[in-house]
Amino acid sequence: MMIPLLCVIASGLSFTVLGLGYKYASVVKSRTGAYGSVFAAAACLIGFGYSFVEAPVWGDWRVWAIGASFGVGFTLSFVFFTRANKIGPVSVSWVMLNLSTLMAIALAMVFFKEPPRWVDLPIVVLFTGMILLLNAGMRAPAKDGVKSAANPFFWPCVILAFVFNGLCLFLWKIKAQTVPVGGNGAILAVSFGLAAVLLTGFHVASGLRWHEPLWRREDVKAGLMTGV
């Protein structure tokens, strides 16, 4: 029991650093592709290194299929999430992204016949109430320079980030059911490697109009902080 608890605590601390990385990237005005490509490349290298301490699964086509699907889903979620952070309140987009776990739970009930628990209903009720409160709060005018969600693209970006992140989380459930022995590092390497390629291509293609280096020192710092 102690080891799983320590893992949960370590995961929570890691997500704290993850949030700081996103915030730092926003403060230094890092472009999505510049920041995301470094982020994904760092995560890919760590996953690749970790794969050597697990059972070798590189020949399993399911690892590549799940990894590729995760890579595409993560890229889309990342693009919409960072866009939402730029045009609306970061607190709302972060809460919505974290609550995409509910989507993975619902999909697990449907596809893997996981029985519902008594706590599921209160969670759904609280989730629905929170969305209504967020929507009501963001209709109010902005005060003291705090951004409101008046931008018409804010909610579409948040919802798309929610959906794609929820699908990514569900892919880990599929992995646990289909590749139960090892494969975490390999899937991370494949998924974030593909994401790094996609985000780099997006960045280079869209960054030709910028009159500055494609990757600044701040982009690399933010990406490494988040990727690690």
C-alpha positions as CSV (number, residue, x, y, z in Angstrom):
1,M,0.0,0.0,0.0
2,M,2.9,2.4,0.8
3,I,4.5,2.2,-2.7
4,P,1.3,3.1,-4.6
5,L,0.7,6.0,-2.2
6,L,4.2,7.3,-2.8
7,C,3.7,7.0,-6.5
8,V,0.4,9.0,-6.3
9,I,2.2,11.7,-4.3
10,A,5.1,11.8,-6.7
11,S,2.6,12.0,-9.6
12,G,0.9,15.0,-7.9
13,L,4.2,16.8,-7.5
14,S,5.0,16.1,-11.1
15,F,1.7,17.6,-12.2
16,T,2.5,20.7,-10.1
17,V,5.7,21.2,-12.1
18,L,3.7,20.5,-15.3
19,G,1.4,23.3,-14.4
20,L,4.3,25.6,-13.6
21,G,5.8,24.7,-17.0
22,Y,2.6,25.7,-18.8
23,K,2.4,28.9,-16.8
24,Y,6.1,29.8,-17.5
25,A,5.5,29.2,-21.2
26,S,2.5,31.6,-21.0
27,V,4.5,34.3,-19.1
28,V,7.4,34.3,-21.6
29,K,4.9,34.2,-24.5
30,S,6.3,31.0,-25.9
31,R,4.7,30.0,-29.2
32,T,2.8,26.7,-29.1
33,G,5.0,24.8,-31.6
34,A,8.3,26.0,-30.1
35,Y,7.3,25.1,-26.6
36,G,5.4,21.9,-27.4
37,S,8.0,20.4,-29.7
38,V,10.7,20.7,-26.9
39,F,8.1,19.4,-24.3
40,A,7.3,16.4,-26.5
41,A,10.9,15.7,-27.4
42,A,12.0,15.6,-23.7
43,A,9.1,13.3,-22.8
44,C,10.0,11.0,-25.7
45,L,13.6,10.7,-24.6
46,I,12.6,9.9,-21.0
47,G,10.0,7.3,-22.2
48,F,12.6,5.7,-24.5
49,G,15.1,5.5,-21.6
50,Y,12.5,4.0,-19.3
51,S,11.6,1.4,-21.9
52,F,14.9,-0.4,-21.2
53,V,14.0,-1.2,-17.6
54,E,10.7,-2.8,-18.8
55,A,9.9,-6.0,-20.7
56,P,10.8,-5.4,-24.4
57,V,7.6,-4.8,-26.3
58,W,8.8,-2.9,-29.4
59,G,7.7,-5.7,-31.7
60,D,4.1,-5.5,-30.5
61,W,1.9,-3.7,-33.1
62,R,-0.5,-2.6,-30.3
63,V,2.2,-0.5,-28.7
64,W,2.7,1.4,-31.9
65,A,-1.0,1.7,-32.6
66,I,-1.8,3.0,-29.1
67,G,1.3,5.2,-29.1
68,A,0.5,6.8,-32.5
69,S,-3.1,7.4,-31.5
70,F,-1.9,9.0,-28.2
71,G,0.5,11.2,-30.1
72,V,-2.1,12.6,-32.4
73,G,-4.6,13.0,-29.6
74,F,-2.0,14.7,-27.4
75,T,-1.0,17.1,-30.2
76,L,-4.6,18.2,-30.8
77,S,-5.3,18.5,-27.1
78,F,-2.1,20.5,-26.5
79,V,-2.8,22.9,-29.4
80,F,-6.4,23.6,-28.3
81,F,-5.4,23.8,-24.6
82,T,-2.6,26.3,-25.1
83,R,-4.9,28.4,-27.4
84,A,-7.6,28.4,-24.7
85,N,-5.0,29.6,-22.2
86,K,-4.1,32.6,-24.4
87,I,-7.7,33.8,-25.0
88,G,-9.4,32.9,-21.7
89,P,-8.8,32.3,-18.0
90,V,-6.2,29.6,-17.4
91,S,-8.0,28.4,-14.3
92,V,-11.0,27.3,-16.3
93,S,-9.1,25.5,-19.0
94,W,-6.9,23.7,-16.4
95,V,-10.0,22.5,-14.4
96,M,-11.7,21.3,-17.6
97,L,-8.5,19.5,-18.7
98,N,-8.2,17.7,-15.4
99,L,-11.9,16.7,-15.4
100,S,-11.4,15.0,-18.7
101,T,-10.6,12.0,-16.5
102,L,-14.4,11.6,-16.2
103,M,-14.6,10.9,-19.9
104,A,-12.0,8.1,-19.6
105,I,-14.0,6.7,-16.7
106,A,-17.3,6.8,-18.7
107,L,-15.6,5.1,-21.7
108,A,-14.2,2.4,-19.5
109,M,-17.7,1.7,-18.2
110,V,-19.0,1.4,-21.8
111,F,-16.3,-0.6,-23.4
112,F,-14.8,-2.6,-20.6
113,K,-18.0,-3.1,-18.6
114,E,-16.5,-1.6,-15.4
115,P,-19.3,-1.4,-12.8
116,P,-20.4,2.0,-11.6
117,R,-19.7,3.0,-8.0
118,W,-21.9,5.0,-5.6
119,V,-19.4,7.9,-5.8
120,D,-19.9,8.3,-9.6
121,L,-23.3,10.1,-9.3
122,P,-22.1,12.8,-6.9
123,I,-19.0,13.4,-9.1
124,V,-21.2,13.9,-12.2
125,V,-23.5,16.2,-10.3
126,L,-20.6,18.3,-9.0
127,F,-19.1,18.3,-12.5
128,T,-22.3,19.6,-14.0
129,G,-22.7,22.2,-11.3
130,M,-19.2,23.4,-11.7
131,I,-19.6,23.9,-15.5
132,L,-22.7,25.9,-14.9
133,L,-21.0,28.1,-12.3
134,L,-18.0,28.6,-14.6
135,N,-20.2,29.6,-17.5
136,A,-22.1,32.1,-15.3
137,G,-19.0,33.5,-13.8
138,M,-17.4,34.1,-17.2
139,R,-20.4,36.0,-18.5
140,A,-19.5,38.7,-16.0
141,P,-17.3,41.6,-17.2
142,A,-13.6,41.3,-16.5
143,K,-12.3,43.1,-13.5
144,D,-8.8,44.4,-12.6
145,G,-7.3,43.2,-15.9
146,V,-8.4,39.6,-15.4
147,K,-9.4,37.9,-18.7
148,S,-13.0,36.9,-19.2
149,A,-14.2,34.3,-21.6
150,A,-15.8,36.7,-24.0
151,N,-13.7,35.3,-26.9
152,P,-16.1,33.1,-28.9
153,F,-13.4,30.5,-29.5
154,F,-12.7,29.9,-25.8
155,W,-15.3,27.3,-25.1
156,P,-14.8,25.4,-28.3
157,C,-11.0,25.2,-27.6
158,V,-11.6,24.1,-24.0
159,I,-14.2,21.4,-25.1
160,L,-11.9,20.1,-27.8
161,A,-9.0,19.9,-25.4
162,F,-11.3,18.1,-22.9
163,V,-12.3,15.5,-25.5
164,F,-8.9,14.8,-26.9
165,N,-7.3,14.6,-23.5
166,G,-10.0,12.3,-22.3
167,L,-9.4,10.0,-25.3
168,C,-5.7,10.0,-24.5
169,L,-6.4,9.0,-20.9
170,F,-8.7,6.2,-22.1
171,L,-5.9,4.9,-24.3
172,W,-3.9,4.1,-21.1
173,K,-6.9,2.0,-20.0
174,I,-6.8,0.2,-23.4
175,K,-3.0,-0.3,-22.9
176,A,-3.6,-1.8,-19.5
177,Q,-6.1,-4.3,-20.9
178,T,-4.2,-5.2,-24.0
179,V,-0.5,-4.8,-23.1
180,P,-0.5,-5.6,-19.4
181,V,3.3,-6.3,-19.1
182,G,5.6,-3.4,-19.6
183,G,5.2,-1.0,-22.5
184,N,4.8,2.2,-20.6
185,G,8.1,3.6,-21.7
186,A,7.8,2.4,-25.3
187,I,4.3,3.9,-25.7
188,L,5.5,7.2,-24.2
189,A,8.4,7.2,-26.6
190,V,6.2,6.5,-29.7
191,S,3.5,8.9,-28.6
192,F,5.6,11.9,-27.7
193,G,8.0,11.2,-30.5
194,L,5.2,11.5,-33.0
195,A,3.9,14.6,-31.2
196,A,7.3,16.2,-31.3
197,V,7.4,15.6,-35.1
198,L,3.9,17.0,-35.6
199,L,4.5,20.0,-33.4
200,T,7.9,20.7,-35.0
201,G,6.4,20.6,-38.5
202,F,3.5,22.9,-37.4
203,H,6.0,25.3,-35.8
204,V,8.4,25.5,-38.7
205,A,5.6,25.9,-41.2
206,S,3.8,28.6,-39.3
207,G,7.0,30.3,-37.9
208,L,8.5,31.3,-41.3
209,R,6.7,34.7,-40.9
210,W,8.4,35.4,-37.5
211,H,11.5,37.6,-37.5
212,E,13.2,35.8,-34.6
213,P,14.8,32.4,-34.0
214,L,12.4,29.5,-34.2
215,W,13.4,28.3,-30.7
216,R,14.4,30.8,-28.0
217,R,16.1,30.0,-24.8
218,E,12.8,30.6,-22.9
219,D,11.0,28.1,-25.2
220,V,13.6,25.4,-24.5
221,K,13.5,26.1,-20.7
222,A,9.7,25.9,-20.6
223,G,9.6,22.8,-22.8
224,L,12.2,20.9,-20.7
225,M,10.6,21.8,-17.4
226,T,7.3,20.5,-18.6
227,G,8.5,17.5,-20.6
228,V,10.6,16.2,-17.7
